[in-house]
Amino acid sequence: MMSKRTIDIRREAAGQMQVGTLEEGSITGLVEFGDRFLIVKEKAVYEFIMADKIDPDRNNERIPNSQQRIFKVGSNDPVIGHTLLTADTLFNPKFLPDTFDREKAMDAALRLTNDLVAMRDEQRKLLKEIEIDVADAATKPFNSGFAIPAIMDLEPRCKTVVQRADHITIAVLDIARLFFGSQITHADSLSKFAESEFEEEDQFRIFSEQAVPLLRLIRESRNAVEHHKPAKRAVFANFQMNSEGKLVRPQFELIHPQFPQPTTDLVEFFGYLIEELSTLFETFVALCCGYYAQFDKFIIAVVSQDKARRRSPHVRYSYALAINGEWAPLS
């Protein structure tokens, strides 16, 4: 049963208050956890802020219910679908043990979504600047004094991207602890837990074997960024010219004795991280929730839905009930 607060917010969001702009499309969903209420549109996400939250004692009657945009992308965006909306769908108390803390899980998911969207924004900005510089350099005469282009503030911007990626791994481990306990402290502990608790062919164990190397790479990259050492360092190389007289786009390299990352195109590497982290989170949540899924005495599971059956275009997973040999969606 919905609380009066939820009913009031839904009523106002649905008709009494214009949320965002018409260009952002229609409202496609509502996300509630703790004292936060998010309104999801096709091309944006807003937080609905009750006047009571701003002024609990209602000393100022002029304080209105208000809204604040927190994302410039919405349900039409894959990242929002794979992270925030997948979490909202699967972190459903109706299908998880009473001990599961939805508020903490959704808080971690929102933090993760924010970092992932910010990573992608920076990656896209870098790509645009690089393409402009490459095109501009092609118009310049290749003679003495040729100016090699440079992306301004490249290193601090890249360090921020790597730090955000590390924040995402922290959020994943925060959620892992909500399911599996305090024994999950870092990527290696997640791997050890999977080895001790799951059979070799189990999906979660297979997932952990594939995911942990990425988590390690990100953590070691973050360590190299924040604790620069000759044998463990991250290199963000700006534009360079090679011996053939060709312009080389900015590159990334992780120098590390155990987890080296060979020199690779910087923007492509960041794109790889964004895609992999988005998929990792989506799969991780689906496996965790599937492992603990319960609904009275019925057999339920987390299943991947065809596009035609999804409530939101980029939310692939939902709970389903086994009926006559088929899975009927529950959420």
Secondary structure as GFF3:
##gff-version 3
##sequence-region A 1 331
A	DSSP	alpha_helix	4	11	.	.	.	ID=ss1
A	DSSP	pi_helix	12	16	.	.	.	ID=ss2
A	DSSP	three_ten_helix	22	24	.	.	.	ID=ss3
A	DSSP	beta_strand	27	33	.	.	.	ID=ss4
A	DSSP	beta_strand	36	41	.	.	.	ID=ss5
A	DSSP	beta_strand	45	49	.	.	.	ID=ss6
A	DSSP	alpha_helix	51	54	.	.	.	ID=ss7
A	DSSP	beta_strand	66	71	.	.	.	ID=ss8
A	DSSP	alpha_helix	78	80	.	.	.	ID=ss9
A	DSSP	pi_helix	81	85	.	.	.	ID=ss10
A	DSSP	alpha_helix	86	90	.	.	.	ID=ss11
A	DSSP	three_ten_helix	93	95	.	.	.	ID=ss12
A	DSSP	alpha_helix	102	138	.	.	.	ID=ss13
A	DSSP	alpha_helix	154	180	.	.	.	ID=ss14
A	DSSP	alpha_helix	187	197	.	.	.	ID=ss15
A	DSSP	alpha_helix	203	226	.	.	.	ID=ss16
A	DSSP	beta_strand	233	237	.	.	.	ID=ss17
A	DSSP	beta_strand	240	241	.	.	.	ID=ss18
A	DSSP	beta_strand	247	248	.	.	.	ID=ss19
A	DSSP	beta_strand	251	255	.	.	.	ID=ss20
A	DSSP	beta_strand	261	265	.	.	.	ID=ss21
A	DSSP	alpha_helix	266	292	.	.	.	ID=ss22
A	DSSP	beta_strand	300	304	.	.	.	ID=ss23
A	DSSP	three_ten_helix	307	309	.	.	.	ID=ss24
A	DSSP	beta_strand	317	323	.	.	.	ID=ss25
A	DSSP	beta_strand	326	329	.	.	.	ID=ss26
###
